Amino acid sequence: MYKTFVRPFLFLFDAERAHHLTFSIVHFLSNFGFSGIFRRMYTIEDKRLEREVFGIRFKNPVGLAAGFDKDAKLYNELSDFGFGFVEIGTLTPKPQRGNPKKRLFRLKPDQAIINRMGFNNQGVFDAVKRLKKKHRVLVGGNIGKNKVTPNIDAVNDYLICFDALFEHVDYFVVNVSSPNTPGLRELQDKEPLAALLRQLKDRNAVNAIKQSIPEKPILLKIAPDLTDDQLLDIIEIVKITKIDGVIATNTTIEREHLKSDTVQTKEIGGLSGKPLTKRSTAVIRFLSEKSNKAFPIIGVGGIHSPEDVLEKLDAGADLIQLYTGFIYEGPSLVKNINRAILQRYEGLN
């Protein structure tokens, strides 16, 4: 039904407008009792899907990636489509509009999206107001810095977001890999990244003691455009800072082998979707093999089918996340992935 009716309707609109329209529809339907219907349609409840990763038990390994619910407006409602966890953000200390519109583009022949949103969000403290309500799904908090904050002061932005969200999310993601905030990816360099992660780890321990709750897992989200040497640096940084894992990967600035019109492919921003499938899987495999599986990996990038997920799991991913594939394939993708994982499980026993 999604590909036949819903997607063609949504694709009549500009991509960003369609996103907001989708939110309005889901919110409206959920308020009128459709949450239970969605759960029955798309959720598979099976203990064999559960995964314990970085000390958290996930009811299934399929999550919704950051960027979809930036401001924590629909994390509960979106979980009704079968997700085992939902990642909100990227959130910054101060509200910011992001980059000028038009900034979100569909590349239909490639089943891809280019975005240069620029961390548009209403600010971390606004999101906290909504996160205080009861969660019916595990929630990750993806944090970043404001565009106007120079890199030398970036750690303060991350600490502000970390402190504000500490009581309200189940894990944290440090986003230094978006291509849409000028200079942000420079924070992936070895020295500034290690310094940032150390300070977050220290704050984690302090907050846990103050609030008498366990420390929260801290993950690092990395770009797919890193070289092998840079990936080796990431492995070393994860080990020396003792953070809990890596999300591989964010969007890419590469534009190779695309089928879409060059007018579209030349748009500035991060590319997501099918063109990223192989590269994100290669990064997962490299991190897993070179680290001897020393830390958990959440695999994201170009997942449009259950087969894509099984490849990422085989490459070393412990959990996976969807974004662009969810837009192109619809909520049935989540159910189909979980069903395929169960079928593999049954085939091994």
Secondary structure as GFF3:
##gff-version 3
##sequence-region A 1 349
A	DSSP	pi_helix	2	6	.	.	.	ID=ss1
A	DSSP	alpha_helix	7	10	.	.	.	ID=ss2
A	DSSP	alpha_helix	15	29	.	.	.	ID=ss3
A	DSSP	pi_helix	30	34	.	.	.	ID=ss4
A	DSSP	alpha_helix	35	42	.	.	.	ID=ss5
A	DSSP	three_ten_helix	47	49	.	.	.	ID=ss6
A	DSSP	beta_strand	51	53	.	.	.	ID=ss7
A	DSSP	beta_strand	56	58	.	.	.	ID=ss8
A	DSSP	beta_strand	62	69	.	.	.	ID=ss9
A	DSSP	alpha_helix	75	79	.	.	.	ID=ss10
A	DSSP	beta_strand	85	91	.	.	.	ID=ss11
A	DSSP	beta_strand	104	107	.	.	.	ID=ss12
A	DSSP	three_ten_helix	108	110	.	.	.	ID=ss13
A	DSSP	beta_strand	112	115	.	.	.	ID=ss14
A	DSSP	alpha_helix	124	131	.	.	.	ID=ss15
A	DSSP	beta_strand	138	143	.	.	.	ID=ss16
A	DSSP	three_ten_helix	151	153	.	.	.	ID=ss17
A	DSSP	alpha_helix	154	165	.	.	.	ID=ss18
A	DSSP	beta_strand	171	175	.	.	.	ID=ss19
A	DSSP	three_ten_helix	184	188	.	.	.	ID=ss20
A	DSSP	alpha_helix	190	211	.	.	.	ID=ss21
A	DSSP	beta_strand	218	222	.	.	.	ID=ss22
A	DSSP	alpha_helix	228	241	.	.	.	ID=ss23
A	DSSP	beta_strand	245	248	.	.	.	ID=ss24
A	DSSP	alpha_helix	262	265	.	.	.	ID=ss25
A	DSSP	beta_strand	270	273	.	.	.	ID=ss26
A	DSSP	three_ten_helix	274	276	.	.	.	ID=ss27
A	DSSP	alpha_helix	277	290	.	.	.	ID=ss28
A	DSSP	beta_strand	297	300	.	.	.	ID=ss29
A	DSSP	alpha_helix	306	315	.	.	.	ID=ss30
A	DSSP	beta_strand	319	322	.	.	.	ID=ss31
A	DSSP	alpha_helix	324	329	.	.	.	ID=ss32
A	DSSP	alpha_helix	332	347	.	.	.	ID=ss33
###
